[in-house]
Amino acid sequence: KNPYGTLFASYPGAGMRLTWQMTEGASGISVGDDFFYSGKLGGLVKTQYPHPEGIWSYGKNMDQVILLIRNPRWNIPSY
C-alpha cells in the first residue's frame, strides 16, 4: 500500500521520536510534523495527543493511522 497519507499518532513519552526516525531511515521518506501540515495528501505526518492547538482537522487527507502506545503505568509518569 502507498505509505503517503499515513498519520503517526502517539501519547507523549510513547517513543514517537525513535519511531519516525526509524521510519525515515528505512523508507527514505521524510516524516512531517502536524504543525507544518498544509492539508494536502502527500507524506507521512506525526502528531501527539493531547495536541497543544487542540485541532485535528485531517479530514479525508489521511488514509491510515499508526497508533503508538506504551504501557500507561510507565508512560503517564514519564510525561
Gaussian input, Z-matrix of N, CA and C with variables (Angstrom, degrees):
# hf/3-21g

backbone

0 1
 N
 C     1     B1
 C     2     B2     1     A1
 N     3     B3     2     A2     1     D1
 C     4     B4     3     A3     2     D2
 C     5     B5     4     A4     3     D3
 N     6     B6     5     A5     4     D4
 C     7     B7     6     A6     5     D5
 C     8     B8     7     A7     6     D6
 N     9     B9     8     A8     7     D7
 C    10    B10     9     A9     8     D8
 C    11    B11    10    A10     9     D9
 N    12    B12    11    A11    10    D10
 C    13    B13    12    A12    11    D11
 C    14    B14    13    A13    12    D12
 N    15    B15    14    A14    13    D13
 C    16    B16    15    A15    14    D14
 C    17    B17    16    A16    15    D15
 N    18    B18    17    A17    16    D16
 C    19    B19    18    A18    17    D17
 C    20    B20    19    A19    18    D18
 N    21    B21    20    A20    19    D19
 C    22    B22    21    A21    20    D20
 C    23    B23    22    A22    21    D21
 N    24    B24    23    A23    22    D22
 C    25    B25    24    A24    23    D23
 C    26    B26    25    A25    24    D24
 N    27    B27    26    A26    25    D25
 C    28    B28    27    A27    26    D26
 C    29    B29    28    A28    27    D27
 N    30    B30    29    A29    28    D28
 C    31    B31    30    A30    29    D29
 C    32    B32    31    A31    30    D30
 N    33    B33    32    A32    31    D31
 C    34    B34    33    A33    32    D32
 C    35    B35    34    A34    33    D33
 N    36    B36    35    A35    34    D34
 C    37    B37    36    A36    35    D35
 C    38    B38    37    A37    36    D36
 N    39    B39    38    A38    37    D37
 C    40    B40    39    A39    38    D38
 C    41    B41    40    A40    39    D39
 N    42    B42    41    A41    40    D40
 C    43    B43    42    A42    41    D41
 C    44    B44    43    A43    42    D42
 N    45    B45    44    A44    43    D43
 C    46    B46    45    A45    44    D44
 C    47    B47    46    A46    45    D45
 N    48    B48    47    A47    46    D46
 C    49    B49    48    A48    47    D47
 C    50    B50    49    A49    48    D48
 N    51    B51    50    A50    49    D49
 C    52    B52    51    A51    50    D50
 C    53    B53    52    A52    51    D51
 N    54    B54    53    A53    52    D52
 C    55    B55    54    A54    53    D53
 C    56    B56    55    A55    54    D54
 N    57    B57    56    A56    55    D55
 C    58    B58    57    A57    56    D56
 C    59    B59    58    A58    57    D57
 N    60    B60    59    A59    58    D58
 C    61    B61    60    A60    59    D59
 C    62    B62    61    A61    60    D60
 N    63    B63    62    A62    61    D61
 C    64    B64    63    A63    62    D62
 C    65    B65    64    A64    63    D63
 N    66    B66    65    A65    64    D64
 C    67    B67    66    A66    65    D65
 C    68    B68    67    A67    66    D66
 N    69    B69    68    A68    67    D67
 C    70    B70    69    A69    68    D68
 C    71    B71    70    A70    69    D69
 N    72    B72    71    A71    70    D70
 C    73    B73    72    A72    71    D71
 C    74    B74    73    A73    72    D72
 N    75    B75    74    A74    73    D73
 C    76    B76    75    A75    74    D74
 C    77    B77    76    A76    75    D75
 N    78    B78    77    A77    76    D76
 C    79    B79    78    A78    77    D77
 C    80    B80    79    A79    78    D78
 N    81    B81    80    A80    79    D79
 C    82    B82    81    A81    80    D80
 C    83    B83    82    A82    81    D81
 N    84    B84    83    A83    82    D82
 C    85    B85    84    A84    83    D83
 C    86    B86    85    A85    84    D84
 N    87    B87    86    A86    85    D85
 C    88    B88    87    A87    86    D86
 C    89    B89    88    A88    87    D87
 N    90    B90    89    A89    88    D88
 C    91    B91    90    A90    89    D89
 C    92    B92    91    A91    90    D90
 N    93    B93    92    A92    91    D91
 C    94    B94    93    A93    92    D92
 C    95    B95    94    A94    93    D93
 N    96    B96    95    A95    94    D94
 C    97    B97    96    A96    95    D95
 C    98    B98    97    A97    96    D96
 N    99    B99    98    A98    97    D97
 C   100   B100    99    A99    98    D98
 C   101   B101   100   A100    99    D99
 N   102   B102   101   A101   100   D100
 C   103   B103   102   A102   101   D101
 C   104   B104   103   A103   102   D102
 N   105   B105   104   A104   103   D103
 C   106   B106   105   A105   104   D104
 C   107   B107   106   A106   105   D105
 N   108   B108   107   A107   106   D106
 C   109   B109   108   A108   107   D107
 C   110   B110   109   A109   108   D108
 N   111   B111   110   A110   109   D109
 C   112   B112   111   A111   110   D110
 C   113   B113   112   A112   111   D111
 N   114   B114   113   A113   112   D112
 C   115   B115   114   A114   113   D113
 C   116   B116   115   A115   114   D114
 N   117   B117   116   A116   115   D115
 C   118   B118   117   A117   116   D116
 C   119   B119   118   A118   117   D117
 N   120   B120   119   A119   118   D118
 C   121   B121   120   A120   119   D119
 C   122   B122   121   A121   120   D120
 N   123   B123   122   A122   121   D121
 C   124   B124   123   A123   122   D122
 C   125   B125   124   A124   123   D123
 N   126   B126   125   A125   124   D124
 C   127   B127   126   A126   125   D125
 C   128   B128   127   A127   126   D126
 N   129   B129   128   A128   127   D127
 C   130   B130   129   A129   128   D128
 C   131   B131   130   A130   129   D129
 N   132   B132   131   A131   130   D130
 C   133   B133   132   A132   131   D131
 C   134   B134   133   A133   132   D132
 N   135   B135   134   A134   133   D133
 C   136   B136   135   A135   134   D134
 C   137   B137   136   A136   135   D135
 N   138   B138   137   A137   136   D136
 C   139   B139   138   A138   137   D137
 C   140   B140   139   A139   138   D138
 N   141   B141   140   A140   139   D139
 C   142   B142   141   A141   140   D140
 C   143   B143   142   A142   141   D141
 N   144   B144   143   A143   142   D142
 C   145   B145   144   A144   143   D143
 C   146   B146   145   A145   144   D144
 N   147   B147   146   A146   145   D145
 C   148   B148   147   A147   146   D146
 C   149   B149   148   A148   147   D147
 N   150   B150   149   A149   148   D148
 C   151   B151   150   A150   149   D149
 C   152   B152   151   A151   150   D150
 N   153   B153   152   A152   151   D151
 C   154   B154   153   A153   152   D152
 C   155   B155   154   A154   153   D153
 N   156   B156   155   A155   154   D154
 C   157   B157   156   A156   155   D155
 C   158   B158   157   A157   156   D156
 N   159   B159   158   A158   157   D157
 C   160   B160   159   A159   158   D158
 C   161   B161   160   A160   159   D159
 N   162   B162   161   A161   160   D160
 C   163   B163   162   A162   161   D161
 C   164   B164   163   A163   162   D162
 N   165   B165   164   A164   163   D163
 C   166   B166   165   A165   164   D164
 C   167   B167   166   A166   165   D165
 N   168   B168   167   A167   166   D166
 C   169   B169   168   A168   167   D167
 C   170   B170   169   A169   168   D168
 N   171   B171   170   A170   169   D169
 C   172   B172   171   A171   170   D170
 C   173   B173   172   A172   171   D171
 N   174   B174   173   A173   172   D172
 C   175   B175   174   A174   173   D173
 C   176   B176   175   A175   174   D174
 N   177   B177   176   A176   175   D175
 C   178   B178   177   A177   176   D176
 C   179   B179   178   A178   177   D177
 N   180   B180   179   A179   178   D178
 C   181   B181   180   A180   179   D179
 C   182   B182   181   A181   180   D180
 N   183   B183   182   A182   181   D181
 C   184   B184   183   A183   182   D182
 C   185   B185   184   A184   183   D183
 N   186   B186   185   A185   184   D184
 C   187   B187   186   A186   185   D185
 C   188   B188   187   A187   186   D186
 N   189   B189   188   A188   187   D187
 C   190   B190   189   A189   188   D188
 C   191   B191   190   A190   189   D189
 N   192   B192   191   A191   190   D190
 C   193   B193   192   A192   191   D191
 C   194   B194   193   A193   192   D192
 N   195   B195   194   A194   193   D193
 C   196   B196   195   A195   194   D194
 C   197   B197   196   A196   195   D195
 N   198   B198   197   A197   196   D196
 C   199   B199   198   A198   197   D197
 C   200   B200   199   A199   198   D198
 N   201   B201   200   A200   199   D199
 C   202   B202   201   A201   200   D200
 C   203   B203   202   A202   201   D201
 N   204   B204   203   A203   202   D202
 C   205   B205   204   A204   203   D203
 C   206   B206   205   A205   204   D204
 N   207   B207   206   A206   205   D205
 C   208   B208   207   A207   206   D206
 C   209   B209   208   A208   207   D207
 N   210   B210   209   A209   208   D208
 C   211   B211   210   A210   209   D209
 C   212   B212   211   A211   210   D210
 N   213   B213   212   A212   211   D211
 C   214   B214   213   A213   212   D212
 C   215   B215   214   A214   213   D213
 N   216   B216   215   A215   214   D214
 C   217   B217   216   A216   215   D215
 C   218   B218   217   A217   216   D216
 N   219   B219   218   A218   217   D217
 C   220   B220   219   A219   218   D218
 C   221   B221   220   A220   219   D219
 N   222   B222   221   A221   220   D220
 C   223   B223   222   A222   221   D221
 C   224   B224   223   A223   222   D222
 N   225   B225   224   A224   223   D223
 C   226   B226   225   A225   224   D224
 C   227   B227   226   A226   225   D225
 N   228   B228   227   A227   226   D226
 C   229   B229   228   A228   227   D227
 C   230   B230   229   A229   228   D228
 N   231   B231   230   A230   229   D229
 C   232   B232   231   A231   230   D230
 C   233   B233   232   A232   231   D231
 N   234   B234   233   A233   232   D232
 C   235   B235   234   A234   233   D233
 C   236   B236   235   A235   234   D234

   B1=1.4458
   B2=1.5261
   B3=1.3023
   B4=1.4568
   B5=1.5391
   B6=1.3429
   B7=1.4702
   B8=1.5163
   B9=1.3142
   B10=1.4562
   B11=1.5208
   B12=1.3174
   B13=1.4594
   B14=1.5117
   B15=1.3333
   B16=1.4590
   B17=1.5236
   B18=1.3177
   B19=1.4554
   B20=1.5231
   B21=1.3299
   B22=1.4563
   B23=1.5231
   B24=1.3152
   B25=1.4590
   B26=1.5227
   B27=1.3382
   B28=1.4557
   B29=1.5163
   B30=1.3200
   B31=1.4592
   B32=1.5274
   B33=1.3199
   B34=1.4682
   B35=1.5293
   B36=1.3135
   B37=1.4529
   B38=1.5120
   B39=1.3438
   B40=1.4635
   B41=1.5257
   B42=1.3210
   B43=1.4606
   B44=1.5103
   B45=1.3236
   B46=1.4636
   B47=1.5197
   B48=1.3174
   B49=1.4698
   B50=1.5270
   B51=1.3129
   B52=1.4614
   B53=1.5207
   B54=1.3261
   B55=1.4696
   B56=1.5222
   B57=1.3412
   B58=1.4686
   B59=1.5117
   B60=1.3326
   B61=1.4614
   B62=1.5284
   B63=1.3142
   B64=1.4632
   B65=1.5238
   B66=1.3284
   B67=1.4660
   B68=1.5193
   B69=1.3340
   B70=1.4689
   B71=1.5172
   B72=1.3284
   B73=1.4559
   B74=1.5151
   B75=1.3240
   B76=1.4610
   B77=1.5249
   B78=1.3320
   B79=1.4672
   B80=1.5222
   B81=1.3290
   B82=1.4644
   B83=1.5160
   B84=1.3286
   B85=1.4685
   B86=1.5221
   B87=1.3246
   B88=1.4618
   B89=1.5241
   B90=1.3158
   B91=1.4589
   B92=1.5197
   B93=1.3267
   B94=1.4536
   B95=1.5171
   B96=1.3055
   B97=1.4559
   B98=1.5245
   B99=1.3320
   B100=1.4626
   B101=1.5241
   B102=1.3385
   B103=1.4573
   B104=1.5164
   B105=1.3236
   B106=1.4663
   B107=1.5200
   B108=1.3207
   B109=1.4680
   B110=1.5174
   B111=1.3263
   B112=1.4609
   B113=1.5256
   B114=1.3226
   B115=1.4559
   B116=1.5057
   B117=1.3338
   B118=1.4608
   B119=1.5237
   B120=1.3189
   B121=1.4556
   B122=1.5203
   B123=1.3040
   B124=1.4498
   B125=1.5013
   B126=1.2857
   B127=1.4468
   B128=1.5051
   B129=1.3096
   B130=1.4427
   B131=1.5284
   B132=1.3113
   B133=1.4635
   B134=1.5206
   B135=1.3348
   B136=1.4653
   B137=1.5199
   B138=1.3075
   B139=1.4602
   B140=1.5131
   B141=1.3066
   B142=1.4485
   B143=1.5217
   B144=1.3106
   B145=1.4486
   B146=1.5194
   B147=1.2650
   B148=1.4637
   B149=1.5227
   B150=1.3136
   B151=1.4608
   B152=1.5303
   B153=1.3485
   B154=1.4702
   B155=1.5266
   B156=1.3258
   B157=1.4615
   B158=1.5236
   B159=1.3213
   B160=1.4594
   B161=1.5124
   B162=1.3326
   B163=1.4654
   B164=1.5276
   B165=1.3183
   B166=1.4570
   B167=1.5193
   B168=1.2951
   B169=1.4671
   B170=1.5296
   B171=1.3137
   B172=1.4624
   B173=1.5243
   B174=1.3139
   B175=1.4549
   B176=1.5148
   B177=1.3149
   B178=1.4598
   B179=1.5220
   B180=1.3354
   B181=1.4575
   B182=1.5200
   B183=1.3025
   B184=1.4527
   B185=1.5190
   B186=1.3302
   B187=1.4576
   B188=1.5190
   B189=1.3306
   B190=1.4584
   B191=1.5238
   B192=1.3294
   B193=1.4610
   B194=1.5216
   B195=1.3364
   B196=1.4516
   B197=1.5169
   B198=1.3224
   B199=1.4571
   B200=1.5155
   B201=1.3183
   B202=1.4506
   B203=1.5210
   B204=1.3292
   B205=1.4599
   B206=1.5250
   B207=1.2948
   B208=1.4522
   B209=1.5205
   B210=1.2949
   B211=1.4513
   B212=1.5324
   B213=1.3372
   B214=1.4701
   B215=1.5293
   B216=1.3046
   B217=1.4659
   B218=1.5340
   B219=1.3117
   B220=1.4655
   B221=1.5201
   B222=1.3045
   B223=1.4549
   B224=1.5291
   B225=1.3109
   B226=1.4659
   B227=1.5313
   B228=1.3401
   B229=1.4704
   B230=1.5295
   B231=1.3305
   B232=1.4569
   B233=1.5306
   B234=1.3530
   B235=1.4559
   B236=1.4872
   A1=109.09
   A2=116.11
   A3=123.15
   A4=109.12
   A5=117.90
   A6=118.86
   A7=114.19
   A8=118.52
   A9=119.94
   A10=110.04
   A11=115.50
   A12=120.29
   A13=111.46
   A14=116.63
   A15=121.53
   A16=109.37
   A17=116.20
   A18=122.57
   A19=108.51
   A20=117.11
   A21=122.93
   A22=106.67
   A23=118.06
   A24=121.84
   A25=109.43
   A26=115.77
   A27=119.22
   A28=110.69
   A29=114.80
   A30=122.83
   A31=106.13
   A32=119.45
   A33=120.03
   A34=111.98
   A35=116.30
   A36=121.88
   A37=114.33
   A38=117.18
   A39=120.29
   A40=113.32
   A41=118.52
   A42=120.38
   A43=113.99
   A44=117.63
   A45=121.34
   A46=111.86
   A47=118.00
   A48=120.14
   A49=111.18
   A50=117.50
   A51=120.92
   A52=110.67
   A53=117.00
   A54=121.08
   A55=111.77
   A56=117.91
   A57=117.73
   A58=111.66
   A59=118.83
   A60=119.67
   A61=111.18
   A62=116.92
   A63=120.06
   A64=111.18
   A65=117.93
   A66=121.48
   A67=110.60
   A68=116.78
   A69=119.73
   A70=111.18
   A71=117.61
   A72=121.09
   A73=113.19
   A74=117.03
   A75=120.97
   A76=113.15
   A77=116.63
   A78=119.54
   A79=113.74
   A80=117.05
   A81=119.66
   A82=113.17
   A83=117.50
   A84=122.56
   A85=107.75
   A86=116.77
   A87=118.76
   A88=111.10
   A89=115.04
   A90=122.59
   A91=107.40
   A92=117.02
   A93=121.75
   A94=112.03
   A95=114.89
   A96=122.03
   A97=109.28
   A98=117.30
   A99=120.11
   A100=112.59
   A101=119.44
   A102=120.56
   A103=111.45
   A104=116.56
   A105=121.68
   A106=111.87
   A107=118.03
   A108=122.25
   A109=109.55
   A110=116.25
   A111=121.29
   A112=113.36
   A113=118.03
   A114=120.59
   A115=113.53
   A116=117.48
   A117=121.23
   A118=109.87
   A119=114.64
   A120=120.89
   A121=107.71
   A122=117.37
   A123=117.21
   A124=114.27
   A125=119.00
   A126=119.47
   A127=112.47
   A128=114.31
   A129=121.93
   A130=107.15
   A131=117.69
   A132=122.06
   A133=108.78
   A134=116.28
   A135=120.54
   A136=109.80
   A137=115.64
   A138=121.90
   A139=108.68
   A140=117.43
   A141=121.06
   A142=110.56
   A143=114.16
   A144=120.41
   A145=107.61
   A146=122.92
   A147=127.38
   A148=111.49
   A149=115.24
   A150=121.36
   A151=108.41
   A152=117.94
   A153=119.82
   A154=114.31
   A155=116.90
   A156=120.47
   A157=111.86
   A158=117.41
   A159=121.15
   A160=114.03
   A161=117.69
   A162=120.84
   A163=109.13
   A164=115.75
   A165=121.39
   A166=105.89
   A167=117.13
   A168=120.12
   A169=111.13
   A170=115.52
   A171=119.45
   A172=111.65
   A173=116.48
   A174=120.58
   A175=111.84
   A176=117.01
   A177=122.40
   A178=112.29
   A179=117.00
   A180=120.10
   A181=113.76
   A182=118.20
   A183=121.84
   A184=108.86
   A185=115.51
   A186=120.64
   A187=112.98
   A188=115.95
   A189=119.63
   A190=110.19
   A191=115.19
   A192=121.41
   A193=108.64
   A194=115.64
   A195=121.62
   A196=105.31
   A197=116.43
   A198=122.25
   A199=108.42
   A200=116.27
   A201=122.28
   A202=108.94
   A203=116.36
   A204=120.19
   A205=109.37
   A206=115.09
   A207=123.03
   A208=107.08
   A209=117.61
   A210=121.13
   A211=109.77
   A212=118.67
   A213=121.14
   A214=113.31
   A215=116.96
   A216=119.84
   A217=111.09
   A218=117.13
   A219=121.16
   A220=112.28
   A221=116.66
   A222=121.50
   A223=113.41
   A224=117.29
   A225=121.13
   A226=112.14
   A227=119.94
   A228=117.99
   A229=113.44
   A230=119.00
   A231=121.12
   A232=111.75
   A233=117.14
   A234=120.80
   A235=108.83
   D1=146.64
   D2=178.48
   D3=-63.37
   D4=125.53
   D5=-177.65
   D6=-75.98
   D7=-12.55
   D8=-177.96
   D9=-70.55
   D10=142.02
   D11=-176.48
   D12=88.05
   D13=25.90
   D14=179.29
   D15=-104.63
   D16=132.19
   D17=178.51
   D18=-106.95
   D19=124.25
   D20=172.11
   D21=-94.38
   D22=117.21
   D23=-178.82
   D24=-121.18
   D25=139.81
   D26=179.06
   D27=-153.73
   D28=164.63
   D29=170.99
   D30=-90.13
   D31=144.07
   D32=-179.87
   D33=-53.91
   D34=136.39
   D35=179.43
   D36=89.63
   D37=7.19
   D38=-177.67
   D39=-90.96
   D40=-3.49
   D41=178.82
   D42=99.49
   D43=28.01
   D44=-177.61
   D45=-62.94
   D46=-42.69
   D47=-177.02
   D48=-58.52
   D49=-46.63
   D50=178.47
   D51=-62.41
   D52=-40.67
   D53=-178.95
   D54=-62.91
   D55=-49.06
   D56=-177.41
   D57=-72.32
   D58=-31.01
   D59=176.65
   D60=-66.47
   D61=-41.23
   D62=177.46
   D63=-68.17
   D64=-36.18
   D65=177.78
   D66=-64.50
   D67=-45.54
   D68=177.66
   D69=-61.82
   D70=-43.01
   D71=-179.00
   D72=-65.36
   D73=-39.67
   D74=-177.50
   D75=-78.47
   D76=-35.09
   D77=-174.52
   D78=-100.12
   D79=-23.46
   D80=-175.58
   D81=77.93
   D82=7.62
   D83=179.45
   D84=-105.41
   D85=129.38
   D86=-178.89
   D87=-74.78
   D88=146.29
   D89=178.90
   D90=-102.37
   D91=121.63
   D92=-178.96
   D93=-90.22
   D94=166.87
   D95=179.37
   D96=-101.62
   D97=145.88
   D98=-178.87
   D99=-67.00
   D100=-19.08
   D101=176.51
   D102=-65.00
   D103=-29.60
   D104=-178.22
   D105=-107.27
   D106=15.24
   D107=-177.30
   D108=-71.21
   D109=125.72
   D110=-175.45
   D111=-89.05
   D112=-7.91
   D113=-179.52
   D114=94.31
   D115=3.74
   D116=-179.36
   D117=-106.53
   D118=142.78
   D119=174.09
   D120=-70.76
   D121=133.97
   D122=179.14
   D123=161.80
   D124=16.51
   D125=178.90
   D126=-173.56
   D127=-173.43
   D128=175.44
   D129=-100.90
   D130=134.61
   D131=-175.68
   D132=-126.60
   D133=137.68
   D134=177.11
   D135=-111.53
   D136=148.07
   D137=177.53
   D138=-151.19
   D139=168.61
   D140=173.34
   D141=-135.82
   D142=158.76
   D143=175.84
   D144=-116.32
   D145=131.80
   D146=2.18
   D147=-77.95
   D148=139.26
   D149=-179.53
   D150=-82.62
   D151=132.02
   D152=-178.04
   D153=-57.37
   D154=-33.06
   D155=179.88
   D156=-85.89
   D157=-21.11
   D158=-179.95
   D159=74.32
   D160=18.04
   D161=-177.42
   D162=-118.40
   D163=121.88
   D164=174.33
   D165=-124.66
   D166=86.32
   D167=-174.52
   D168=-119.29
   D169=61.69
   D170=-179.10
   D171=-84.63
   D172=-22.43
   D173=178.83
   D174=57.43
   D175=-130.71
   D176=-179.89
   D177=-93.61
   D178=12.83
   D179=-176.81
   D180=-81.84
   D181=-11.45
   D182=177.77
   D183=-112.82
   D184=129.51
   D185=-178.62
   D186=-92.26
   D187=-28.08
   D188=-175.94
   D189=-150.86
   D190=160.59
   D191=-178.11
   D192=-130.09
   D193=137.06
   D194=169.70
   D195=-110.26
   D196=113.04
   D197=-177.40
   D198=-98.40
   D199=118.57
   D200=-178.85
   D201=-99.40
   D202=117.80
   D203=-178.82
   D204=-124.98
   D205=160.51
   D206=178.56
   D207=-140.78
   D208=157.24
   D209=-179.97
   D210=-54.50
   D211=121.01
   D212=-177.90
   D213=-56.88
   D214=-27.23
   D215=179.63
   D216=-60.39
   D217=-34.01
   D218=-179.81
   D219=-99.36
   D220=-27.58
   D221=-174.88
   D222=-74.41
   D223=-49.34
   D224=-175.06
   D225=-62.45
   D226=-46.77
   D227=177.82
   D228=-63.71
   D229=-28.39
   D230=-178.75
   D231=-77.81
   D232=-15.63
   D233=179.31
   D234=-80.02

